[in-house]
């Protein structure tokens, strides 16, 4: 990974026209996409000397079309990230990327200079046209949602450089050691886990918000939507019994202060209890106007957690003079006592991001152990995939489909009818 990334970043790796690579496109989905995407976005200040890094995940043709429309085949390198090299969305996108590339490059032999693989399936990789020496392997027991630390992180290395990637790993390792060695009462992932269980199982909180007050971390919540909900969204214990208690929470969030002008109203005055994790760096990478922007950001970070804790009483509203109308006073009160965790980083760096990310990973593990569920399978992902394989050929049916339930049959037949009306839909 080090040798390869340095050859890309230095311009030594040449494409089929002997031009250096300017753009790297990671094609993957789930853990092969969300982790690297989150990290490259979070660590953009460290990517100044690297290539532009793009991500394609969705099977929707719009995703790949819009991405490659801005690129040149001569200077683009694709990273195909799939453990088995059979993931439908990833391989379909990879084949479309190869088709786009060969439309200009013409010669199949040029593929080896513009495509590399992150996989464990040598046969499928070489059949695709990728040279064996350009296949980066990782252990088959590495789960996708925990894989950014492995070869799946190649796009991260290309973006921020190997030394910064090592710092990311060092931060994660430091949290691993903390988790392994610290007593429970001082163990951050354990504390995070039991607080989450306290609110989930004893106060009926069904969701948790992750609210980073740093724009670079705008994909952090999305990353842990998979990390948390795919791991602990289970209703069976490890020995197959159905649980009679709530397990994994619904996880969501947006960067502050954007969220304040969108959904914080419900957090403050709604009827649902939503524990929140607030994250902020003391120092910013962009100290505009003598840190004015960042001071305002931090002031809001601190104010929101205080407001959620304290609330606002009727008496305080009256004293402030902002509510002369009795009815209006009721609307301006806040109950408070809304739980929050605050994570304050000295600065968002590869090390601190690794530290924080690993803390959430270990929290997920601890909660899974307490709930007695297996946090490392994801059979809930498979059923829809299997049904989709059966439905795919039926989208070309010339007669009404009757093999499913009435709702699915109706939708499928409506789509097929519409496609007959619009010939371009069949292209």
C-alpha positions as CSV (number, residue, x, y, z in Angstrom):
1,X,0.0,0.0,0.0
2,X,2.8,2.3,0.8
3,X,4.8,1.7,-2.4
4,X,1.7,1.9,-4.6
5,X,0.3,5.1,-2.9
6,X,3.6,6.8,-3.1
7,X,3.9,6.0,-6.8
8,X,0.4,7.5,-7.4
9,X,1.0,10.6,-5.3
10,X,4.5,11.3,-6.7
11,X,3.3,11.0,-10.3
12,X,5.5,8.0,-11.0
13,X,2.6,5.7,-11.8
14,X,1.7,6.4,-15.5
15,X,-1.4,5.7,-17.4
16,X,-1.6,4.2,-20.9
17,X,-0.7,7.5,-22.5
18,X,2.3,8.0,-20.1
19,X,0.4,10.7,-18.1
20,X,0.4,10.7,-14.3
21,X,-2.8,9.8,-12.4
22,X,-4.8,12.9,-11.2
23,X,-8.0,11.1,-10.1
24,X,-8.6,8.0,-8.1
25,X,-12.1,6.4,-8.1
26,X,-13.0,3.9,-5.4
27,X,-15.8,1.6,-6.5
28,X,-17.4,-0.3,-3.6
29,X,-20.4,-0.4,-1.4
30,X,-21.2,-0.6,2.3
31,X,-18.0,-1.0,4.3
32,X,-16.0,-0.8,1.1
33,X,-17.3,2.7,0.6
34,X,-18.6,4.3,3.7
35,X,-15.4,4.1,5.8
36,X,-12.9,5.3,3.2
37,X,-15.4,8.0,2.1
38,X,-15.8,9.2,5.7
39,X,-12.1,9.3,6.4
40,X,-11.1,11.0,3.2
41,X,-13.7,13.7,3.7
42,X,-12.7,14.1,7.4
43,X,-9.0,14.4,6.6
44,X,-9.2,16.6,3.5
45,X,-6.7,19.1,5.0
46,X,-4.1,16.3,4.7
47,X,-4.8,15.6,1.1
48,X,-3.3,18.6,-0.5
49,X,-0.5,16.8,-2.4
50,X,-2.6,13.8,-3.4
51,X,-4.9,13.0,-6.3
52,X,-8.6,13.9,-6.3
53,X,-10.4,10.9,-4.8
54,X,-13.9,10.0,-5.8
55,X,-16.4,7.3,-4.6
56,X,-18.9,5.3,-6.6
57,X,-21.3,3.0,-4.6
58,X,-24.9,3.2,-5.8
59,X,-26.0,0.9,-8.5
60,X,-28.1,3.8,-9.9
61,X,-26.3,4.6,-13.1
62,X,-26.5,8.3,-12.2
63,X,-23.8,7.9,-9.6
64,X,-21.1,6.5,-12.0
65,X,-22.3,8.7,-14.9
66,X,-22.0,11.9,-13.0
67,X,-18.7,10.9,-11.5
68,X,-16.8,9.9,-14.7
69,X,-18.3,12.8,-16.7
70,X,-15.8,15.1,-15.1
71,X,-12.8,12.7,-15.5
72,X,-10.3,11.7,-18.3
73,X,-9.6,8.0,-18.9
74,X,-6.0,8.9,-19.5
75,X,-5.4,10.1,-15.9
76,X,-8.0,8.1,-13.9
77,X,-7.3,5.1,-11.8
78,X,-10.1,2.9,-10.4
79,X,-9.9,0.9,-7.2
80,X,-12.4,-2.0,-7.2
81,X,-13.1,-2.8,-3.6
82,X,-14.9,-6.2,-3.1
83,X,-13.8,-9.0,-0.9
84,X,-15.4,-11.7,-3.1
85,X,-15.3,-9.7,-6.3
86,X,-18.9,-10.8,-6.9
87,X,-20.8,-8.0,-5.1
88,X,-23.5,-7.2,-7.7
89,X,-23.5,-3.4,-7.3
90,X,-19.7,-3.1,-7.2
91,X,-18.9,-5.4,-10.2
92,X,-21.7,-3.9,-12.3
93,X,-20.2,-0.4,-11.7
94,X,-16.7,-1.8,-12.3
95,X,-17.7,-3.3,-15.6
96,X,-19.3,0.0,-16.6
97,X,-16.2,1.9,-15.6
98,X,-14.1,-0.5,-17.7
99,X,-16.5,0.1,-20.6
100,X,-16.1,3.8,-20.2
101,X,-12.4,3.5,-20.0
102,X,-12.0,1.3,-23.1
103,X,-14.3,3.5,-25.1
104,X,-11.3,5.8,-25.4
105,X,-8.3,3.5,-24.5
106,X,-9.5,0.8,-26.9
107,X,-6.9,-1.8,-25.9
108,X,-7.8,-4.3,-23.2
109,X,-4.2,-4.5,-22.0
110,X,-4.4,-0.8,-20.9
111,X,-6.8,-1.9,-18.1
112,X,-3.9,-3.1,-16.0
113,X,-2.5,0.5,-15.7
114,X,-5.8,2.0,-14.6
115,X,-7.6,-0.6,-12.4
116,X,-6.5,-2.2,-9.2
117,X,-8.4,-4.5,-6.8
118,X,-9.0,-4.9,-3.1
119,X,-10.1,-8.5,-2.9
120,X,-9.5,-12.1,-1.8
121,X,-10.6,-13.7,-5.1
122,X,-7.5,-13.8,-7.4
123,X,-9.3,-15.7,-10.2
124,X,-12.1,-13.2,-10.5
125,X,-9.7,-10.2,-10.3
126,X,-7.4,-11.6,-13.1
127,X,-10.5,-12.4,-15.3
128,X,-11.5,-8.8,-15.0
129,X,-8.1,-7.8,-16.5
130,X,-6.4,-6.6,-13.3
131,X,-2.8,-7.7,-12.9
132,X,-2.3,-10.1,-9.9
133,X,0.4,-7.8,-8.5
134,X,-2.1,-5.0,-8.4
135,X,-4.5,-6.9,-6.2
136,X,-4.4,-5.9,-2.5
137,X,-5.5,-8.7,-0.2
138,X,-6.9,-8.7,3.3
139,X,-8.1,-11.4,5.7
140,X,-11.4,-13.0,4.9
141,X,-12.6,-12.5,8.5
142,X,-12.4,-8.7,8.2
143,X,-16.0,-7.4,8.2
144,X,-16.8,-4.6,5.7
145,X,-17.9,-2.2,8.3
146,X,-14.7,-2.6,10.2
147,X,-12.4,-2.7,7.2
148,X,-11.1,0.8,6.6
149,X,-8.0,0.0,8.6
150,X,-7.1,-2.8,6.1
151,X,-6.4,-2.7,2.3
152,X,-9.9,-1.3,1.9
153,X,-8.3,1.9,3.1
154,X,-6.1,2.2,-0.1
155,X,-8.1,5.2,-1.3
156,X,-7.4,6.8,2.1
157,X,-3.7,6.2,1.7
158,X,-3.8,7.7,-1.9
159,X,-5.6,10.8,-0.5
160,X,-3.6,11.6,2.7
161,X,-0.4,9.7,2.2
162,X,1.0,6.6,4.0
163,X,2.4,8.5,7.0
164,X,-0.9,10.0,7.8
165,X,-2.6,6.7,7.3
166,X,-0.2,5.2,9.9
167,X,-1.2,8.0,12.3
168,X,-4.9,7.0,11.7
169,X,-3.9,3.4,12.6
170,X,-1.9,4.7,15.6
171,X,-4.9,6.5,17.0
172,X,-7.1,3.4,16.6
173,X,-4.4,1.3,18.3
174,X,-4.2,3.7,21.2
175,X,-8.0,3.3,21.7
176,X,-7.6,-0.5,21.4
177,X,-5.1,-0.4,24.2
178,X,-7.2,1.9,26.3
179,X,-10.2,-0.4,25.8
180,X,-8.2,-3.5,26.6
181,X,-6.4,-2.1,29.7
182,X,-8.4,0.6,31.4
183,X,-10.8,-0.4,34.3
184,X,-14.4,-0.4,33.4
185,X,-15.2,2.9,35.3
186,X,-12.6,4.7,33.2
187,X,-13.0,2.9,30.0
188,X,-14.5,5.2,27.3
189,X,-16.1,2.6,25.0
190,X,-17.6,0.8,28.0
191,X,-19.0,4.1,29.4
192,X,-20.4,5.0,25.9
193,X,-22.0,1.6,25.7
194,X,-23.6,1.5,29.1
195,X,-25.0,5.0,28.7
196,X,-26.5,4.0,25.4
197,X,-28.1,0.9,27.0
198,X,-29.3,3.0,29.9
199,X,-31.2,5.4,27.6
200,X,-32.3,2.6,25.1
201,X,-33.5,0.0,27.5
202,X,-34.6,2.0,30.6
203,X,-35.9,5.2,29.1
204,X,-37.2,3.9,25.8
205,X,-34.9,6.0,23.6
206,X,-35.1,4.5,20.1
207,X,-32.7,6.8,18.3
208,X,-29.3,8.4,18.9
209,X,-27.9,11.4,17.1
210,X,-24.3,12.0,16.3
211,X,-23.7,15.7,15.8
212,X,-20.1,16.7,14.8
213,X,-19.4,20.4,14.9
214,X,-16.9,20.1,12.2
215,X,-17.8,20.2,8.5
216,X,-15.1,17.8,7.6
217,X,-16.9,15.2,9.6
218,X,-20.1,15.4,7.7
219,X,-20.0,11.7,6.8
220,X,-19.2,10.5,10.3
221,X,-22.8,9.8,11.3
222,X,-23.5,8.0,8.0
223,X,-20.5,5.8,8.5
224,X,-21.7,4.7,11.9
225,X,-25.3,4.2,10.7
226,X,-23.9,1.1,9.1
227,X,-21.4,0.4,11.8
228,X,-24.1,0.4,14.5
229,X,-27.3,-0.6,12.9
230,X,-25.8,-3.4,10.7
231,X,-24.0,-4.8,13.8
232,X,-26.7,-4.5,16.5
233,X,-29.9,-4.5,14.5
234,X,-30.8,-8.0,15.6
235,X,-33.8,-9.6,17.4
236,X,-32.2,-13.0,18.1
237,X,-29.6,-13.8,20.8
238,X,-26.5,-15.7,19.9
239,X,-28.2,-19.0,20.8
240,X,-31.2,-18.2,18.6
241,X,-33.7,-17.0,21.2
242,X,-35.9,-14.0,20.4
243,X,-35.1,-11.0,22.6
244,X,-37.7,-9.4,24.8
245,X,-35.8,-6.1,25.0
246,X,-34.8,-3.3,22.7
247,X,-31.4,-3.8,20.9
248,X,-29.6,-1.5,18.4
249,X,-30.8,2.1,18.2
250,X,-31.6,4.1,15.0
251,X,-28.6,6.2,14.5
252,X,-28.5,9.5,12.5
253,X,-27.1,13.0,12.5
254,X,-25.8,16.0,10.6
255,X,-23.0,18.5,11.2
256,X,-23.7,21.5,13.5
257,X,-24.8,24.2,13.1
258,X,-26.9,22.9,10.1
259,X,-28.8,20.5,12.3
260,X,-29.8,23.4,14.6
261,X,-31.8,24.9,11.8
262,X,-33.4,21.6,10.8
263,X,-34.2,19.0,13.5
264,X,-33.0,20.3,16.8
265,X,-36.5,21.6,17.5
266,X,-37.7,18.0,18.0
267,X,-34.7,17.2,20.2
268,X,-35.4,20.2,22.4
269,X,-39.2,20.2,22.6
270,X,-40.4,17.0,20.9
271,X,-42.0,14.1,22.7
272,X,-39.2,11.6,21.8
273,X,-36.0,11.3,24.0
274,X,-33.0,11.5,21.7
275,X,-29.6,11.1,23.3
276,X,-27.0,13.1,21.4
277,X,-23.2,12.8,20.9
278,X,-21.7,16.2,20.3
279,X,-18.2,16.3,18.8
280,X,-16.0,19.4,18.3
281,X,-12.3,20.2,17.8
282,X,-10.7,23.0,19.8
283,X,-8.7,24.1,16.8
284,X,-9.9,24.5,13.3
285,X,-8.1,23.9,10.0
286,X,-9.7,27.1,8.7
287,X,-9.3,29.9,11.2
288,X,-11.2,32.5,9.0
289,X,-11.4,36.1,10.2
290,X,-9.2,35.5,13.3
291,X,-11.2,32.4,14.2
292,X,-14.5,34.2,14.2
293,X,-16.3,31.4,12.4
294,X,-14.8,28.8,14.7
295,X,-15.7,30.7,17.9
296,X,-19.3,31.0,16.8
297,X,-19.3,27.3,16.0
298,X,-17.9,26.4,19.4
299,X,-20.2,28.8,21.2
300,X,-23.2,27.0,19.6
301,X,-21.6,23.6,20.4
302,X,-21.5,24.6,24.1
303,X,-24.8,26.4,24.1
304,X,-26.8,23.4,22.7
305,X,-25.6,20.9,25.3
306,X,-26.3,23.4,28.0
307,X,-29.8,24.1,26.7
308,X,-30.6,20.4,26.4
309,X,-29.4,19.8,29.9
310,X,-31.0,22.9,31.6
311,X,-34.1,23.7,29.6
312,X,-36.0,26.9,30.3
313,X,-38.7,27.3,32.9
314,X,-41.8,29.4,32.8
315,X,-40.3,31.7,35.5
316,X,-37.2,32.2,33.4
317,X,-39.3,33.1,30.3
318,X,-41.2,35.7,32.3
319,X,-38.1,37.2,33.8
320,X,-36.5,37.5,30.3
321,X,-39.4,39.6,29.2
322,X,-39.8,37.5,26.0
323,X,-43.2,36.2,26.9
324,X,-46.0,38.6,28.0
325,X,-48.7,36.3,26.6
326,X,-49.4,33.4,29.0
327,X,-50.0,31.0,26.1
328,X,-46.8,32.1,24.4
329,X,-44.9,31.4,27.6
330,X,-45.9,27.7,27.5
331,X,-44.5,27.4,24.0
332,X,-41.2,29.0,25.0
333,X,-40.5,26.6,27.9
334,X,-38.0,23.7,27.5
335,X,-38.1,20.7,29.8
336,X,-34.4,20.1,29.7
337,X,-32.8,16.9,31.1
338,X,-32.1,15.8,27.6
339,X,-28.9,13.6,27.7
340,X,-25.8,14.5,25.7
341,X,-22.2,13.3,25.5
342,X,-19.5,15.8,24.5
343,X,-16.3,14.8,22.8
344,X,-13.8,17.6,22.5
345,X,-10.7,16.9,20.3
346,X,-7.7,19.2,20.4
347,X,-7.8,19.2,16.6
348,X,-9.2,16.9,13.9
349,X,-6.1,14.9,12.8
350,X,-5.5,11.4,11.5
351,X,-4.6,10.3,15.1
352,X,-7.7,11.8,16.8
353,X,-10.0,10.6,14.1
354,X,-8.6,7.0,14.5
355,X,-9.0,7.3,18.2
356,X,-12.6,8.4,18.0
357,X,-13.6,6.0,15.3
358,X,-12.2,3.0,17.3
359,X,-14.0,4.2,20.4
360,X,-17.3,3.9,18.6
361,X,-16.4,0.5,17.2
362,X,-15.6,-0.8,20.6
363,X,-18.8,0.7,22.0
364,X,-20.8,-1.3,19.4
365,X,-19.1,-4.5,20.5
366,X,-19.7,-3.9,24.2
367,X,-23.4,-3.3,23.6
368,X,-23.7,-6.4,21.5
369,X,-22.1,-8.4,24.3
370,X,-24.5,-7.0,26.9
371,X,-27.5,-7.6,24.6
372,X,-26.2,-11.1,23.9
373,X,-26.4,-10.7,20.1
374,X,-23.9,-11.4,17.3
375,X,-22.6,-8.0,16.2
376,X,-20.6,-9.6,13.3
377,X,-23.2,-11.0,11.0
378,X,-25.7,-9.2,8.7
379,X,-28.2,-11.7,7.5
380,X,-30.8,-8.9,7.3
381,X,-28.9,-7.6,4.3
382,X,-29.2,-10.9,2.4
383,X,-33.0,-11.5,2.0
384,X,-33.6,-8.4,-0.2
385,X,-30.6,-9.3,-2.4
386,X,-31.9,-12.8,-3.0
387,X,-35.4,-11.5,-3.9
388,X,-33.8,-8.9,-6.2
389,X,-32.0,-11.7,-8.2
390,X,-35.4,-13.4,-8.9
391,X,-37.1,-10.1,-9.8
392,X,-34.3,-8.9,-12.2
393,X,-35.3,-11.1,-15.2
394,X,-39.0,-10.4,-14.5
395,X,-38.3,-6.7,-15.4
396,X,-38.1,-8.0,-19.0
397,X,-41.4,-10.0,-18.8
398,X,-43.8,-9.6,-21.7
399,X,-46.7,-11.0,-19.8
400,X,-48.1,-9.9,-16.4
401,X,-46.1,-11.3,-13.5
402,X,-48.0,-13.3,-10.9
403,X,-45.2,-15.0,-8.9
404,X,-45.2,-12.6,-5.9
405,X,-47.6,-11.1,-3.4
406,X,-50.3,-8.8,-4.9
407,X,-48.5,-5.6,-3.9
408,X,-45.2,-6.6,-5.5
409,X,-46.9,-8.0,-8.6
410,X,-48.8,-4.8,-9.0
411,X,-45.7,-2.6,-8.7
412,X,-43.7,-4.8,-11.0
413,X,-46.4,-5.0,-13.7
414,X,-46.9,-1.2,-13.5
415,X,-43.2,-0.7,-14.1
416,X,-43.2,-3.2,-17.0
417,X,-46.2,-1.4,-18.5
418,X,-44.5,1.9,-18.2
419,X,-41.3,0.6,-19.8
420,X,-43.4,-0.5,-22.8
421,X,-44.8,3.0,-23.2
422,X,-41.3,4.6,-23.1
423,X,-38.8,2.8,-25.4
424,X,-35.9,4.8,-24.0
425,X,-36.4,3.1,-20.6
426,X,-35.3,-0.2,-22.2
427,X,-32.0,1.1,-23.5
